[in-house]
Amino acid sequence: MLSWIRTWLYALAVLGALIVAAWWFVQQTSSYATLDTLLRKHPVVSGEVGKVSSIRLPFFGYGVDVGDGRLDLNFNVRVAGSKGEATVHADFVDGATTDAYLITAEGSTIPLVIPR
C-alpha cells in the first residue's frame, strides 16, 4: 500500500524539479538578458517605477514555443523600482523582441517597443 504513495511522492518531486529547472533555464536565455537590459534602460519604465531594483520572473510567468529549429519565448515579469511596481509582458521571436508593454498598478498599458 505504501509503494503507490512513494511512487506518487517521487513523481511529484520530479515534476517540481522539472518546473524549477525550466524556470531557471529561461532566465539563462539571451532573450531574458535582452529583456533585462531593455527594462533597466527604458525611459518609460524608469518614469513609472523609478530606478529598477529588481526584475522577477514568476514560476509560470513565461511561455515557450519551439518550432522550425528556434525557441520563441514570452515573459510576464514583475519590475520593482524606487517609485513602485509594474508588470511587463514581452514576446520574442528568434531572439528578437517583437512586442513589449508595461502594465501599471492602475491597469494602464504602455507600449515599450513598436510591434513588428
N, C-alpha and C positions, 0 to 999 in steps of 0.2 A: 504494500500500500504506500509506503513512504517513497518508493522508487519513482512513481509518477510525479510526486511533489518535487523531488530532487531534479527530475528532468525539466519540469516547468521552471523551477528557480534557475537552473543552468541556462535555459533558453532566454529567460528574462535578463539575466546578467549579460549574455552575449548580445542581445538586442540593445541593451543600454550602452555597452561598449561600442557597438557599431554607430549608434546615434552620436556619441561623443566624438568618435573618430571622424565621422563625416563633418560634424560641426567644426572640428579643428582643421580638417583638410581644406574646407572652402575659405577659411581665413588665411591660408598659406598661398592662395592663388594670386596671380598678377592682377586679376580683376578686383579683388578685395583691396590690394595695395593701391590700385588706381583710385578706387572709391575713397579710401582713407586720405590720400593726398588731395583729392577733389574737395572733400568736406573740410579739411583743415585750412585750405587756402581760398575757398569760395567766399566772396564778399557777402552774399545773401545769407549764408549760414552764419557767418560772423555777426551780421546785423541782427539776426533772430536770437541766437543762443549765446553770443559773445565769443570769446576765445575758446575754442573747442578743447575740452579737458579729457573727454573720453568718447569713444565710439564703441558701442556694444552690439554684438550680433546675438539675438536670442537663439536658443537651440533650434527652433523651427522657423527662423527668420530668413530662410534662403530657399531658393529653388534651383534645380539643375536640369538642363535639357541637353542630353547627349545625342548627337547625330552628325552624320557626314564627317566624322573624324574630329569634331570640335566639341568644346564644352561651353555651353551658354548658361550663364548664371544670372540670377536676380536676387537682390538683397532687400530686406527691410531692417534697417538698423536704427538704434536709438543714439542720438547725439546729445551730449550734455556739455554745457558751457557755463561761463560765469553769469549769464543772464537767464538761463533756463534750459529747457529740454525741447527736443523736437524729434520727429521720426522722418527718416529719409528712405524712399524707395528708389532703387536703381536697377536698370536692366542692362546686361552686357551681352553682346553677340560677337563671338570670335575675339574676345578680349577687349573690345571697344565699347565705350558707354553709348548706348543708343537712346536711353531715356533716364532721367533722374529728376525727382521732385521732392521738395521738403514739405512736410505736413506739420503745421504749427500746433501748439497746445489747444488753440481755439478751433482747429479743424480746417484752417485755410490751406490751400495748396499753392506752392510757389515753385515754378519750374527752375531747375538748376542748369540744364543743358537743353539745347534745341533738339527735339527728337528727329531721327532720320526717317 
